[in-house]
Amino acid sequence: MVIIKNLKLEFSNRVIFENLNLEIKENKITAIQGPSGIGKTSLFLCINSMIRYEDDYKLSGEILYKKNDNYIDLLKLDENQAQDLRKEIIYVSQHPDLLPMSIYDNLNFFAKTHKLENKHERILEALKQVYLYDEVKDILHKSAFNLSGGQQQRLILARALLLKPKLLLLDEPTASLNESLSQKIEEMLKNQNITISIISHFKSQINNIADFCYFLEE
Ligand SMILES: Nc1ncnc2c1ncn2[C@@H]1O[C@H](COP(=O)(O)OP(=O)(O)OP(=O)(O)O)[C@@H](O)[C@H]1O
């Protein structure tokens, strides 16, 4: 689904990574590991074309993405194409980027902008998928900022799942969750029929869910 060839990223002439080659296979889970600061998050921002909004960066190489049986180079997209592709390549940050809205509207806003059908049912289904529905069913119209860190993390995961991405990029998705919830989320992710790449510091998580694992090192 994604083939990365000789990728090199620099910020202000400082090389973050170079000669990076990896593949994210369709309908598989590919884990990315590596020490803090090696460039894992930046790699995901290259794949979903968000890197273009960073200051003073330089990116070269190829990120080939399979679309309708053809491969397109994500480095060559114009702004409109990048925005379009971001509807199917969805990045879930390790820092919940919630909107100043209710829990429900945090999902409904995206359901509307993506013109989803059966919005209400799909919103409830997404909340159930991340084991959040029972915790929030009575406060759906209260501010999302009242949720705990772990609940906020599951809400942004629900938002991504709601949009049925073709490629889901998960950055430490269970970092704020307890062990039992993490395991439930891992099982749920394994049962999704989508292509996933996941950054994780947890060896047990990688052993449990990843089909492939890359370790980034200097
Ligand atoms: N916009 C930016 N401008 C300059 N430097 C940046 C920018 N974004 C990230 N960096 C630097 O790039 C390097 C890689 O950062 P990145 O967040 O991708 O690492 P990471 O492997 O995801 O780290 P962690 O595991 O701690 O989240 C770091 O040294 C970081 O300070």
The ligand as an SDF file (V2000), in Angstrom:
LIG
                    3D

 31 33  0  0  0  0  0  0  0  0999 V2000
    8.8880   21.2490   12.9270 N   0  0  0  0  0  0  0  0  0  0  0  0
   10.0840   20.9000   13.3840 C   0  0  0  0  0  0  0  0  0  0  0  0
   11.1330   21.7390   13.2610 N   0  0  0  0  0  0  0  0  0  0  0  0
   12.3710   21.3940   13.7020 C   0  0  0  0  0  0  0  0  0  0  0  0
   12.6540   20.2070   14.2690 N   0  0  0  0  0  0  0  0  0  0  0  0
   11.6410   19.3260   14.4250 C   0  0  0  0  0  0  0  0  0  0  0  0
   10.3210   19.6230   13.9820 C   0  0  0  0  0  0  0  0  0  0  0  0
    9.5190   18.5470   14.2400 N   0  0  0  0  0  0  0  0  0  0  0  0
   10.3230   17.6240   14.8270 C   0  0  0  0  0  0  0  0  0  0  0  0
   11.5860   18.0900   14.9240 N   0  0  0  0  0  0  0  0  0  0  0  0
   12.7460   17.3660   15.4610 C   0  0  0  0  0  0  0  0  0  0  0  0
   12.8830   16.1890   14.6730 O   0  0  0  0  0  0  0  0  0  0  0  0
   13.3210   15.0960   15.4730 C   0  0  0  0  0  0  0  0  0  0  0  0
   12.3550   13.9340   15.3030 C   0  0  0  0  0  0  0  0  0  0  0  0
   11.1200   14.2420   15.9750 O   0  0  0  0  0  0  0  0  0  0  0  0
    9.9210   13.2100   16.0160 P   0  0  0  0  0  0  0  0  0  0  0  0
    8.8630   13.8220   16.8530 O   0  0  0  0  0  0  0  0  0  0  0  0
    9.5810   12.8270   14.6290 O   0  0  0  0  0  0  0  0  0  0  0  0
   10.5980   11.9780   16.7750 O   0  0  0  0  0  0  0  0  0  0  0  0
    9.9270   10.6760   17.4110 P   0  0  0  0  0  0  0  0  0  0  0  0
   10.8010    9.5270   17.0340 O   0  0  0  0  0  0  0  0  0  0  0  0
    8.5090   10.6040   17.0180 O   0  0  0  0  0  0  0  0  0  0  0  0
   10.0460   10.9880   18.9660 O   0  0  0  0  0  0  0  0  0  0  0  0
    9.1200   10.5150   20.2180 P   0  0  0  0  0  0  0  0  0  0  0  0
    9.2500    9.0160   20.3200 O   0  0  0  0  0  0  0  0  0  0  0  0
    9.7490   11.2260   21.3710 O   0  0  0  0  0  0  0  0  0  0  0  0
    7.7260   10.9900   19.9360 O   0  0  0  0  0  0  0  0  0  0  0  0
   13.4140   15.6290   16.8920 C   0  0  0  0  0  0  0  0  0  0  0  0
   14.7550   15.9850   17.1490 O   0  0  0  0  0  0  0  0  0  0  0  0
   12.5510   16.8680   16.8770 C   0  0  0  0  0  0  0  0  0  0  0  0
   12.9860   17.8120   17.8070 O   0  0  0  0  0  0  0  0  0  0  0  0
  1  2  1  0
  2  3  1  0
  2  7  2  0
  3  4  2  0
  4  5  1  0
  5  6  2  0
  6  7  1  0
  6 10  1  0
  7  8  1  0
  8  9  2  0
  9 10  1  0
 10 11  1  0
 11 12  1  0
 11 30  1  0
 12 13  1  0
 13 14  1  0
 13 28  1  0
 14 15  1  0
 15 16  1  0
 16 17  2  0
 16 18  1  0
 16 19  1  0
 19 20  1  0
 20 21  2  0
 20 22  1  0
 20 23  1  0
 23 24  1  0
 24 25  2  0
 24 26  1  0
 24 27  1  0
 28 29  1  0
 28 30  1  0
 30 31  1  0
M  END
$$$$
